[in-house]
Amino acid sequence: FEHNKFTLQKVVDIPSKNVRNRVAGYITRLVRLEMRRRGQVRGKAF
């Protein structure tokens, strides 16, 4: 999540902290779902 927030801040200018965090959270969730779908997540409870 923190990495996604930082990357998002570099790529897109979103003045609202709340909106930026929501977008970063959404990206984090998509990445986790895709990793789970591919079977790349081990030992983590999501």
PDB file of N, CA, C, O and CB in Angstrom:
ATOM      1  N   PHE A   1       0.827  -1.191   0.000  1.00  0.00           N
ATOM      2  CA  PHE A   1       0.000   0.000   0.000  1.00  0.00           C
ATOM      3  C   PHE A   1       0.873   1.257   0.000  1.00  0.00           C
ATOM      4  O   PHE A   1       0.632   2.182  -0.775  1.00  0.00           O
ATOM      5  CB  PHE A   1      -0.941  -0.003   1.211  1.00  0.00           C
ATOM      6  N   GLU A   2       1.868   1.288   0.855  1.00  0.00           N
ATOM      7  CA  GLU A   2       2.746   2.465   0.937  1.00  0.00           C
ATOM      8  C   GLU A   2       3.490   2.682  -0.381  1.00  0.00           C
ATOM      9  O   GLU A   2       3.622   3.812  -0.851  1.00  0.00           O
ATOM     10  CB  GLU A   2       3.758   2.307   2.097  1.00  0.00           C
ATOM     11  N   HIS A   3       3.968   1.596  -0.966  1.00  0.00           N
ATOM     12  CA  HIS A   3       4.667   1.696  -2.251  1.00  0.00           C
ATOM     13  C   HIS A   3       3.719   2.228  -3.326  1.00  0.00           C
ATOM     14  O   HIS A   3       4.104   3.073  -4.134  1.00  0.00           O
ATOM     15  CB  HIS A   3       5.241   0.317  -2.672  1.00  0.00           C
ATOM     16  N   ASN A   4       2.491   1.737  -3.334  1.00  0.00           N
ATOM     17  CA  ASN A   4       1.507   2.193  -4.319  1.00  0.00           C
ATOM     18  C   ASN A   4       1.171   3.667  -4.117  1.00  0.00           C
ATOM     19  O   ASN A   4       0.990   4.400  -5.090  1.00  0.00           O
ATOM     20  CB  ASN A   4       0.231   1.346  -4.233  1.00  0.00           C
ATOM     21  N   LYS A   5       1.085   4.109  -2.860  1.00  0.00           N
ATOM     22  CA  LYS A   5       0.818   5.527  -2.582  1.00  0.00           C
ATOM     23  C   LYS A   5       1.934   6.401  -3.136  1.00  0.00           C
ATOM     24  O   LYS A   5       1.676   7.422  -3.773  1.00  0.00           O
ATOM     25  CB  LYS A   5       0.663   5.765  -1.066  1.00  0.00           C
ATOM     26  N   PHE A   6       3.177   5.994  -2.889  1.00  0.00           N
ATOM     27  CA  PHE A   6       4.328   6.766  -3.340  1.00  0.00           C
ATOM     28  C   PHE A   6       4.386   6.815  -4.864  1.00  0.00           C
ATOM     29  O   PHE A   6       4.606   7.876  -5.448  1.00  0.00           O
ATOM     30  CB  PHE A   6       5.623   6.171  -2.780  1.00  0.00           C
ATOM     31  N   THR A   7       4.188   5.665  -5.502  1.00  0.00           N
ATOM     32  CA  THR A   7       4.209   5.597  -6.963  1.00  0.00           C
ATOM     33  C   THR A   7       3.098   6.441  -7.556  1.00  0.00           C
ATOM     34  O   THR A   7       3.318   7.161  -8.530  1.00  0.00           O
ATOM     35  CB  THR A   7       4.079   4.150  -7.439  1.00  0.00           C
ATOM     36  N   LEU A   8       1.922   6.363  -6.986  1.00  0.00           N
ATOM     37  CA  LEU A   8       0.778   7.140  -7.460  1.00  0.00           C
ATOM     38  C   LEU A   8       1.057   8.635  -7.349  1.00  0.00           C
ATOM     39  O   LEU A   8       0.687   9.407  -8.233  1.00  0.00           O
ATOM     40  CB  LEU A   8      -0.486   6.777  -6.667  1.00  0.00           C
ATOM     41  N   GLN A   9       1.704   9.037  -6.273  1.00  0.00           N
ATOM     42  CA  GLN A   9       2.036  10.445  -6.055  1.00  0.00           C
ATOM     43  C   GLN A   9       2.994  10.952  -7.137  1.00  0.00           C
ATOM     44  O   GLN A   9       2.905  12.109  -7.547  1.00  0.00           O
ATOM     45  CB  GLN A   9       2.658  10.642  -4.659  1.00  0.00           C
ATOM     46  N   LYS A  10       3.907  10.095  -7.601  1.00  0.00           N
ATOM     47  CA  LYS A  10       4.856  10.479  -8.643  1.00  0.00           C
ATOM     48  C   LYS A  10       4.202  10.561 -10.014  1.00  0.00           C
ATOM     49  O   LYS A  10       4.584  11.392 -10.837  1.00  0.00           O
ATOM     50  CB  LYS A  10       6.005   9.496  -8.686  1.00  0.00           C
ATOM     51  N   VAL A  11       3.209   9.694 -10.265  1.00  0.00           N
ATOM     52  CA  VAL A  11       2.621   9.573 -11.595  1.00  0.00           C
ATOM     53  C   VAL A  11       1.456  10.535 -11.817  1.00  0.00           C
ATOM     54  O   VAL A  11       1.331  11.121 -12.892  1.00  0.00           O
ATOM     55  CB  VAL A  11       2.155   8.157 -11.819  1.00  0.00           C
ATOM     56  N   VAL A  12       0.604  10.699 -10.804  1.00  0.00           N
ATOM     57  CA  VAL A  12      -0.630  11.474 -10.956  1.00  0.00           C
ATOM     58  C   VAL A  12      -0.685  12.560  -9.893  1.00  0.00           C
ATOM     59  O   VAL A  12      -0.302  12.335  -8.745  1.00  0.00           O
ATOM     60  CB  VAL A  12      -1.877  10.558 -10.862  1.00  0.00           C
ATOM     61  N   ASP A  13      -1.160  13.729 -10.274  1.00  0.00           N
ATOM     62  CA  ASP A  13      -1.317  14.827  -9.320  1.00  0.00           C
ATOM     63  C   ASP A  13      -2.744  14.814  -8.775  1.00  0.00           C
ATOM     64  O   ASP A  13      -3.664  15.352  -9.391  1.00  0.00           O
ATOM     65  CB  ASP A  13      -0.990  16.202  -9.988  1.00  0.00           C
ATOM     66  N   ILE A  14      -2.909  14.185  -7.605  1.00  0.00           N
ATOM     67  CA  ILE A  14      -4.212  14.146  -6.943  1.00  0.00           C
ATOM     68  C   ILE A  14      -4.091  14.994  -5.681  1.00  0.00           C
ATOM     69  O   ILE A  14      -3.407  14.602  -4.736  1.00  0.00           O
ATOM     70  CB  ILE A  14      -4.661  12.660  -6.608  1.00  0.00           C
ATOM     71  N   PRO A  15      -4.748  16.150  -5.658  1.00  0.00           N
ATOM     72  CA  PRO A  15      -4.588  17.056  -4.521  1.00  0.00           C
ATOM     73  C   PRO A  15      -5.203  16.533  -3.223  1.00  0.00           C
ATOM     74  O   PRO A  15      -4.753  16.908  -2.141  1.00  0.00           O
ATOM     75  CB  PRO A  15      -5.196  18.381  -4.854  1.00  0.00           C
ATOM     76  N   SER A  16      -6.207  15.687  -3.309  1.00  0.00           N
ATOM     77  CA  SER A  16      -6.893  15.187  -2.126  1.00  0.00           C
ATOM     78  C   SER A  16      -6.204  13.930  -1.589  1.00  0.00           C
ATOM     79  O   SER A  16      -6.060  12.938  -2.304  1.00  0.00           O
ATOM     80  CB  SER A  16      -8.366  14.892  -2.446  1.00  0.00           C
ATOM     81  N   LYS A  17      -5.783  13.985  -0.331  1.00  0.00           N
ATOM     82  CA  LYS A  17      -5.131  12.844   0.295  1.00  0.00           C
ATOM     83  C   LYS A  17      -6.089  11.656   0.377  1.00  0.00           C
ATOM     84  O   LYS A  17      -5.684  10.511   0.176  1.00  0.00           O
ATOM     85  CB  LYS A  17      -4.621  13.220   1.696  1.00  0.00           C
ATOM     86  N   ASN A  18      -7.346  11.930   0.668  1.00  0.00           N
ATOM     87  CA  ASN A  18      -8.347  10.874   0.785  1.00  0.00           C
ATOM     88  C   ASN A  18      -8.521  10.128  -0.541  1.00  0.00           C
ATOM     89  O   ASN A  18      -8.541   8.897  -0.560  1.00  0.00           O
ATOM     90  CB  ASN A  18      -9.687  11.463   1.239  1.00  0.00           C
ATOM     91  N   VAL A  19      -8.645  10.852  -1.628  1.00  0.00           N
ATOM     92  CA  VAL A  19      -8.820  10.222  -2.941  1.00  0.00           C
ATOM     93  C   VAL A  19      -7.562   9.451  -3.328  1.00  0.00           C
ATOM     94  O   VAL A  19      -7.654   8.345  -3.859  1.00  0.00           O
ATOM     95  CB  VAL A  19      -9.152  11.284  -4.019  1.00  0.00           C
ATOM     96  N   ARG A  20      -6.397  10.021  -3.069  1.00  0.00           N
ATOM     97  CA  ARG A  20      -5.134   9.344  -3.382  1.00  0.00           C
ATOM     98  C   ARG A  20      -5.033   8.014  -2.626  1.00  0.00           C
ATOM     99  O   ARG A  20      -4.621   7.008  -3.203  1.00  0.00           O
ATOM    100  CB  ARG A  20      -3.930  10.253  -3.030  1.00  0.00           C
ATOM    101  N   ASN A  21      -5.404   8.003  -1.351  1.00  0.00           N
ATOM    102  CA  ASN A  21      -5.350   6.774  -0.562  1.00  0.00           C
ATOM    103  C   ASN A  21      -6.358   5.743  -1.056  1.00  0.00           C
ATOM    104  O   ASN A  21      -6.073   4.545  -1.053  1.00  0.00           O
ATOM    105  CB  ASN A  21      -5.603   7.081   0.908  1.00  0.00           C
ATOM    106  N   ARG A  22      -7.526   6.197  -1.477  1.00  0.00           N
ATOM    107  CA  ARG A  22      -8.533   5.275  -2.009  1.00  0.00           C
ATOM    108  C   ARG A  22      -8.034   4.608  -3.288  1.00  0.00           C
ATOM    109  O   ARG A  22      -8.198   3.402  -3.473  1.00  0.00           O
ATOM    110  CB  ARG A  22      -9.856   6.016  -2.278  1.00  0.00           C
ATOM    111  N   VAL A  23      -7.427   5.400  -4.167  1.00  0.00           N
ATOM    112  CA  VAL A  23      -6.908   4.854  -5.424  1.00  0.00           C
ATOM    113  C   VAL A  23      -5.770   3.875  -5.127  1.00  0.00           C
ATOM    114  O   VAL A  23      -5.710   2.803  -5.729  1.00  0.00           O
ATOM    115  CB  VAL A  23      -6.416   5.997  -6.364  1.00  0.00           C
ATOM    116  N   ALA A  24      -4.874   4.228  -4.214  1.00  0.00           N
ATOM    117  CA  ALA A  24      -3.764   3.341  -3.856  1.00  0.00           C
ATOM    118  C   ALA A  24      -4.295   2.039  -3.254  1.00  0.00           C
ATOM    119  O   ALA A  24      -3.770   0.965  -3.547  1.00  0.00           O
ATOM    120  CB  ALA A  24      -2.807   4.041  -2.861  1.00  0.00           C
ATOM    121  N   GLY A  25      -5.311   2.124  -2.431  1.00  0.00           N
ATOM    122  CA  GLY A  25      -5.924   0.929  -1.855  1.00  0.00           C
ATOM    123  C   GLY A  25      -6.558   0.053  -2.913  1.00  0.00           C
ATOM    124  O   GLY A  25      -6.461  -1.173  -2.852  1.00  0.00           O
ATOM    125  N   TYR A  26      -7.204   0.675  -3.881  1.00  0.00           N
ATOM    126  CA  TYR A  26      -7.829  -0.061  -4.979  1.00  0.00           C
ATOM    127  C   TYR A  26      -6.772  -0.807  -5.799  1.00  0.00           C
ATOM    128  O   TYR A  26      -6.955  -1.970  -6.158  1.00  0.00           O
ATOM    129  CB  TYR A  26      -8.630   0.899  -5.884  1.00  0.00           C
ATOM    130  N   ILE A  27      -5.674  -0.123  -6.087  1.00  0.00           N
ATOM    131  CA  ILE A  27      -4.582  -0.752  -6.841  1.00  0.00           C
ATOM    132  C   ILE A  27      -4.001  -1.925  -6.052  1.00  0.00           C
ATOM    133  O   ILE A  27      -3.734  -2.986  -6.616  1.00  0.00           O
ATOM    134  CB  ILE A  27      -3.470   0.282  -7.162  1.00  0.00           C
ATOM    135  N   THR A  28      -3.809  -1.732  -4.751  1.00  0.00           N
ATOM    136  CA  THR A  28      -3.280  -2.789  -3.899  1.00  0.00           C
ATOM    137  C   THR A  28      -4.186  -4.011  -3.934  1.00  0.00           C
ATOM    138  O   THR A  28      -3.713  -5.143  -4.035  1.00  0.00           O
ATOM    139  CB  THR A  28      -3.116  -2.289  -2.462  1.00  0.00           C
ATOM    140  N   ARG A  29      -5.486  -3.776  -3.848  1.00  0.00           N
ATOM    141  CA  ARG A  29      -6.446  -4.880  -3.871  1.00  0.00           C
ATOM    142  C   ARG A  29      -6.406  -5.616  -5.213  1.00  0.00           C
ATOM    143  O   ARG A  29      -6.445  -6.845  -5.248  1.00  0.00           O
ATOM    144  CB  ARG A  29      -7.867  -4.359  -3.595  1.00  0.00           C
ATOM    145  N   LEU A  30      -6.329  -4.870  -6.310  1.00  0.00           N
ATOM    146  CA  LEU A  30      -6.264  -5.508  -7.631  1.00  0.00           C
ATOM    147  C   LEU A  30      -5.012  -6.366  -7.776  1.00  0.00           C
ATOM    148  O   LEU A  30      -5.068  -7.473  -8.313  1.00  0.00           O
ATOM    149  CB  LEU A  30      -6.299  -4.448  -8.735  1.00  0.00           C
ATOM    150  N   VAL A  31      -3.882  -5.851  -7.295  1.00  0.00           N
ATOM    151  CA  VAL A  31      -2.626  -6.601  -7.387  1.00  0.00           C
ATOM    152  C   VAL A  31      -2.722  -7.879  -6.567  1.00  0.00           C
ATOM    153  O   VAL A  31      -2.305  -8.941  -7.030  1.00  0.00           O
ATOM    154  CB  VAL A  31      -1.433  -5.741  -6.905  1.00  0.00           C
ATOM    155  N   ARG A  32      -3.266  -7.794  -5.352  1.00  0.00           N
ATOM    156  CA  ARG A  32      -3.406  -8.980  -4.505  1.00  0.00           C
ATOM    157  C   ARG A  32      -4.325 -10.014  -5.140  1.00  0.00           C
ATOM    158  O   ARG A  32      -4.025 -11.208  -5.125  1.00  0.00           O
ATOM    159  CB  ARG A  32      -3.938  -8.589  -3.128  1.00  0.00           C
ATOM    160  N   LEU A  33      -5.443  -9.558  -5.697  1.00  0.00           N
ATOM    161  CA  LEU A  33      -6.369 -10.487  -6.345  1.00  0.00           C
ATOM    162  C   LEU A  33      -5.714 -11.186  -7.531  1.00  0.00           C
ATOM    163  O   LEU A  33      -5.901 -12.387  -7.726  1.00  0.00           O
ATOM    164  CB  LEU A  33      -7.628  -9.750  -6.803  1.00  0.00           C
ATOM    165  N   GLU A  34      -4.956 -10.449  -8.314  1.00  0.00           N
ATOM    166  CA  GLU A  34      -4.287 -11.037  -9.472  1.00  0.00           C
ATOM    167  C   GLU A  34      -3.209 -12.027  -9.026  1.00  0.00           C
ATOM    168  O   GLU A  34      -3.059 -13.091  -9.627  1.00  0.00           O
ATOM    169  CB  GLU A  34      -3.669  -9.935 -10.354  1.00  0.00           C
ATOM    170  N   MET A  35      -2.468 -11.684  -7.988  1.00  0.00           N
ATOM    171  CA  MET A  35      -1.440 -12.592  -7.484  1.00  0.00           C
ATOM    172  C   MET A  35      -2.082 -13.867  -6.936  1.00  0.00           C
ATOM    173  O   MET A  35      -1.568 -14.966  -7.148  1.00  0.00           O
ATOM    174  CB  MET A  35      -0.595 -11.902  -6.390  1.00  0.00           C
ATOM    175  N   ARG A  36      -3.191 -13.719  -6.243  1.00  0.00           N
ATOM    176  CA  ARG A  36      -3.898 -14.876  -5.704  1.00  0.00           C
ATOM    177  C   ARG A  36      -4.411 -15.755  -6.847  1.00  0.00           C
ATOM    178  O   ARG A  36      -4.328 -16.981  -6.785  1.00  0.00           O
ATOM    179  CB  ARG A  36      -5.069 -14.426  -4.797  1.00  0.00           C
ATOM    180  N   ARG A  37      -4.941 -15.114  -7.888  1.00  0.00           N
ATOM    181  CA  ARG A  37      -5.461 -15.850  -9.037  1.00  0.00           C
ATOM    182  C   ARG A  37      -4.357 -16.666  -9.710  1.00  0.00           C
ATOM    183  O   ARG A  37      -4.594 -17.782 -10.173  1.00  0.00           O
ATOM    184  CB  ARG A  37      -6.095 -14.884 -10.047  1.00  0.00           C
ATOM    185  N   ARG A  38      -3.179 -16.114  -9.757  1.00  0.00           N
ATOM    186  CA  ARG A  38      -2.044 -16.807 -10.384  1.00  0.00           C
ATOM    187  C   ARG A  38      -1.361 -17.786  -9.431  1.00  0.00           C
ATOM    188  O   ARG A  38      -0.483 -18.544  -9.842  1.00  0.00           O
ATOM    189  CB  ARG A  38      -1.026 -15.792 -10.883  1.00  0.00           C
ATOM    190  N   GLY A  39      -1.763 -17.772  -8.161  1.00  0.00           N
ATOM    191  CA  GLY A  39      -1.174 -18.689  -7.192  1.00  0.00           C
ATOM    192  C   GLY A  39       0.174 -18.245  -6.683  1.00  0.00           C
ATOM    193  O   GLY A  39       0.973 -19.079  -6.257  1.00  0.00           O
ATOM    194  N   GLN A  40       0.452 -16.951  -6.713  1.00  0.00           N
ATOM    195  CA  GLN A  40       1.761 -16.448  -6.308  1.00  0.00           C
ATOM    196  C   GLN A  40       1.808 -16.012  -4.847  1.00  0.00           C
ATOM    197  O   GLN A  40       2.876 -15.655  -4.351  1.00  0.00           O
ATOM    198  CB  GLN A  40       2.154 -15.294  -7.186  1.00  0.00           C
ATOM    199  N   VAL A  41       0.688 -16.034  -4.157  1.00  0.00           N
ATOM    200  CA  VAL A  41       0.666 -15.609  -2.758  1.00  0.00           C
ATOM    201  C   VAL A  41       0.756 -16.852  -1.889  1.00  0.00           C
ATOM    202  O   VAL A  41      -0.065 -17.763  -1.999  1.00  0.00           O
ATOM    203  CB  VAL A  41      -0.624 -14.780  -2.427  1.00  0.00           C
ATOM    204  N   ARG A  42       1.763 -16.881  -1.025  1.00  0.00           N
ATOM    205  CA  ARG A  42       1.950 -18.028  -0.143  1.00  0.00           C
ATOM    206  C   ARG A  42       2.070 -17.544   1.296  1.00  0.00           C
ATOM    207  O   ARG A  42       2.767 -16.569   1.577  1.00  0.00           O
ATOM    208  CB  ARG A  42       3.202 -18.846  -0.553  1.00  0.00           C
ATOM    209  N   GLY A  43       1.390 -18.228   2.195  1.00  0.00           N
ATOM    210  CA  GLY A  43       1.535 -17.948   3.610  1.00  0.00           C
ATOM    211  C   GLY A  43       0.903 -16.654   4.075  1.00  0.00           C
ATOM    212  O   GLY A  43       1.193 -16.196   5.180  1.00  0.00           O
ATOM    213  N   LYS A  44       0.062 -16.059   3.278  1.00  0.00           N
ATOM    214  CA  LYS A  44      -0.593 -14.814   3.669  1.00  0.00           C
ATOM    215  C   LYS A  44      -2.093 -15.032   3.682  1.00  0.00           C
ATOM    216  O   LYS A  44      -2.645 -15.677   2.791  1.00  0.00           O
ATOM    217  CB  LYS A  44      -0.213 -13.652   2.712  1.00  0.00           C
ATOM    218  N   ALA A  45      -2.743 -14.495   4.691  1.00  0.00           N
ATOM    219  CA  ALA A  45      -4.205 -14.572   4.767  1.00  0.00           C
ATOM    220  C   ALA A  45      -4.779 -13.245   4.313  1.00  0.00           C
ATOM    221  O   ALA A  45      -4.580 -12.219   4.964  1.00  0.00           O
ATOM    222  CB  ALA A  45      -4.686 -14.920   6.213  1.00  0.00           C
ATOM    223  N   PHE A  46      -5.484 -13.262   3.208  1.00  0.00           N
ATOM    224  CA  PHE A  46      -6.085 -12.031   2.694  1.00  0.00           C
ATOM    225  C   PHE A  46      -7.569 -12.094   2.848  1.00  0.00           C
ATOM    226  O   PHE A  46      -8.269 -11.152   2.475  1.00  0.00           O
ATOM    227  CB  PHE A  46      -5.715 -11.797   1.233  1.00  0.00           C
TER     228      PHE A  46
END
